[in-house]
Amino acid sequence: MASGRRFADSAYVWSDGKSAVLSGDPMLITMEDGTSTAAFKLKKGDLEIEQTFTLPGDELDVIVEVIKLLNRGSQPVDTARFACGFGKLVHDGHAWLAEVRDSRLVEVPYRCHPETGELRDFTVPELLQTVSWYSPVRSPIYGRQPSTAYGSEAWAWQGAETVLLISKYNADAMEWSVIEPVRQQETGPLKTSLRFGGAARWKLGDPEGAARLAPGASFTFGETRYSLRDGGWREAFADYRAYTQRQGHRLPEDFNSPVHWNELYDNKYFWTVVHDGWHVDRRSVSGVGRSFRQSAGTLPAREKVGRGP
């Protein structure tokens, strides 16, 4: 697909500001189903980086990137601040560049924040002038922590006619698709680029396994999927839903549970219900007119009174 947009226009960006050194020749592989992979081995001191880009044979206009770190040295390596990704110049030190000024970055799958209700749909200037934050525990009321990076399960980068979905998927660890401003001033005015895709740790330092590598140890970040589609954020959301369903995140076809019950501890009524050791009665606040009988003999004390940790 020809989008007419340049999503990346700089050298690949590394968090230490230094280029990685190519080690050996790249490996280029084409499978019978049309899938093509380019694999690179790079070096940063004792840290070896394996970077692969795959064009799936069964998907058009999709690139999948995977980053693997290996410690080839005899001493532990601190990789807590490791980050990398593509770079896009957005501000030349004087003004926002026209090609990105009106493009939009939308958080996927929560265009509205699930806890605050805030709209998470920004132009590039709006995003970079908005303070990024996260909550170290389950709700923003417990204290927001500021961050220099912006994280989401995926981002929809929407232009006039096309949208680029930048998603992160890791089945083994907590990980996000991270966007972070990178400011550079070699000569002249201070310029700002966006680093996106690639790999990075976020929030309290997840994925935790990427923080420190013992000698001989390795860590593979989750795959980053770049998917270009006609349309806007709705088409990106549909593409993300289809992708996660292919990963198994859906109900089985024969799912037909007669009863589906769960205690939602973050329900806004939780802290105001009438309860005792045997009942949780929500009639006084919700008007539902139902009570849930719990067995005091089988539930821990905390659950008998319906209180969270």
N, C-alpha and C positions, 0 to 999 in steps of 0.2 A: 504494500500500500504506500502510495506517495502522499505524505501528509503536508509537505512543504514547510515543516517545522524542524528546527535544529534543537534537539533536546540536550545534547552535550556538545560543547565547543572548546573544551580545554583538555590538557593531559589528564589522565586518570588521577584522582585526588587521594592522597594518603594523609592520615591524621598528623604525622610528624613533619609534613611539608617536604619530604624527600622522596624521590622516585625510587621504586624498587628495581633491582637489577635482574634482568632476564638470565636464567640459568638453563642453558641448553636450548635446543630448537623446540618450537611449539609442536604439539601433536595435533594433526588434523584427521578426523575420522568421519566417514560417512557410512551409515548403516543401510541395510537393504530397504528399510521402510522410508528412507529419505531423511532420517534424522542426521544432522551434522553437528559435530562437536569440535571446538578448538580448545586445547588445554595448554596452559602455560605454567612453568615453574619459575618462581621469582625468589629473590633473596633480599633480606634486610638483616644484616649481621648473621646471628645464629638462627634467625627465624626464616623458615622456608614457607612460602605461600604458594599453594596450588590454586589456580584460578581457571575455571572452565566456563565456557559460553556454549550453550546448546540451542540449536534451532530444531524444535520438534517436527518430525515429519508429518504428524497428523494435525498440526495447528499452524495456521498462517499468521504472519506478523507477530510472532512470539519469540522472545529470547529468554533463556533461563540461565542465570548466573549463580555459581556456587564458589565459595571461598573456604579453603581449608588451611589451617595453620599447623606447622610442625616445628618443634624445637629440636634442631640438629646439634645443639651445643651440649656441653657438660654441666652447665649451670641452669637453674630455673630462669625463665624469661617472663617479665611482667608485661602482659598484653592487655592490661585493664583499659588502657586508653586507645587501643587499636581501633581504627575505623578506616573505611575506604569507600569509594564510590565514584560515579561519574560527576563531572563538573559542568555547570552552566552559569556563565556570566549573566548577572541580572541587574547590576548597578555599576556604572563605569566611573563612579566617583563624583559625577555631576548630576546624573539623572537615571531613572529606571529605564532600561532598554525597552524600546517599543515592542519588540517581538514577545516579551514576557509580561509587560506591564498590565495587560488586560487578561492574560491567561489565569486560570483558577486552579487552586489546589484544594481538593475535597477529601476529607477523611473517609475511609471505607473500613468497615461497613457502618460506622456511626456518623452520619452526616450531622445529626444532632447528638450532642454529648449525652450518653445514657443516664448520667446522674445530675447534670446541671441543666440540661435542655438547650445549652448554647449551640448555635449554628456553627458548624465546623467546615465552612465553605468560604474560601478566601481568594482574593487576587494575590499574586506573589508579593506585592508591596504590603498588603494588609497582613499577610501571614508573618512576614519578617518584622513587622512593627507591633505584633501581638506577643505578649509574654507567654512563653511555653511553660506548662506546669504538669505535674502529675501528683497523685495522692499515694503516699507510701502504704496506706491501708485502704479499706474498702470504700470510703466515701470522702469527697472533698471537704466535708465539715471537720475532718480530723487534721486538716492542715495541708495546704498546697506547697509542693516543693518546686521551685523554679528550675528551669533547664535551658541549656543553650541549644538543644536539639528539639525537633518536633517528631513525635512518633505516632504511628497508627499501624493497624494490621495491614493496611494498604493505602495508597494515595491515588486519586484520579486527577491527572494533570490535563485539564480541559482547555482546548483552544477553540477557534471559531467553528471548526467542522469535525475535528478529531479529538480523541482523548487517549492518553497513555496511562494504563493501569500499572502501578509499581507496587507489587505485593510481595510479602515475605511469608514463607511457610516453613515451620520447624516443628516436626512431630515429637521431638525429644526434649525441647527446652523452650522457655519463654523468650520470644524474640519479636522485634517490631521492624517495620519498614521505616527507616529513619531519614529525615531531611535535616540538614544542618547548614547554616550560613558559614562560609569560609571567607575571611577578609584578607586581602593581600595588598601590599604596597611595596613593590620593588622600586619603581620610580614613578613620580607623579602622584595623582590622587589615590585615595584608598578605594579599592574596588571590592565588590561583594559577589561571590558566586554561591550557587547552591550545590551541595554535595548530596547525591541521592543514590539509591540502590546500594550495591555492594554489601557491606556488613558493618555493624556497629552495636555496641552495648548501650542500653538505655535504662531509665528509671533507677532502681537500686543496684544496677550492675548486671542485669540479665542480657544475654545468657551467661550464667555464672561460670560455666566451664571454660569460657574464653578469657577469664581474668588473669590466669597464671598457668604457664605450661612448664611442667617438670621436664628434665632431660629425656628426650625420646617421646614425649607426650604430644598429642595432637588434638585439635578441635575443628569440627566442621560446622560452619554456620548454616542456617537454613537457606533454602533456595530463594533467590529473588527472581520474580517473573515480571518481565516487561511485555505488556500486551497492548498493541495499538489497534484502536477500533474507531469506526465511524461513529459520530454522535457526541454525546456528552457524558456527564457523570452517571446518568441512568444506565447507559450501555456498559459503562465500567462496572457498576454494581452487578448487573446481570452476568457479566463475564466472570466476576469474582465469585458469585454464587455458584455458577456452573463449575468453576475450577475447584472450589472447596467440596462440592458434592462428588466430584471425581476422586477426591482424596478420601471419601467415605464419610463425610460429615453430613449425613442425612438419615432420616428414619428408614428402616427396612420397608420394603413394599408391603409386607404382610403385617405391619405394626397396627394393632388395634387394641390398645390397652383399655379395659373397661374402667379402671380407676388410675388416675395419675395425680399424686399428692406430693407436695413438697413444702417444707417450712421455709418461707422466704424471709430470712433474717434482716434483710435491708428494706422490707416493706415499710412504708411510711407510718403504718398503723402500729408497728411492732412495739414502739416504746410507750404507747398509750393504751394498750389493751388491758382489760380486767382479767387477771389470772390468779390461780392458786395452784397447789400441788397436783390437782386432778384435772383442771379445766383451763382452756384458753378461750375466753368468750369475747368475740369481736363485735357483738351486737351493739354495744354502746357507742362504737365509733364508725362502724361501716354500714350498719343497717342490714347486714346480711341475714341475721337471725339464725346463725348456726354456731354451734360450739364444737370444739374438738376435744374428745375425751382421750387423755393420755394415761398410761399405766404407770403409777408411781413406783411399782416394783421392778420395772424393766428399764426405765429411763434414768440417765444420770441426773443429779440434782439440778444442774444448770438447765437441762432441757425440760425438767418438770415444771419449772416456773417460766419457761419460754424466754429466757434471757440469753443473749449472745455472750461471747467471750469478753 
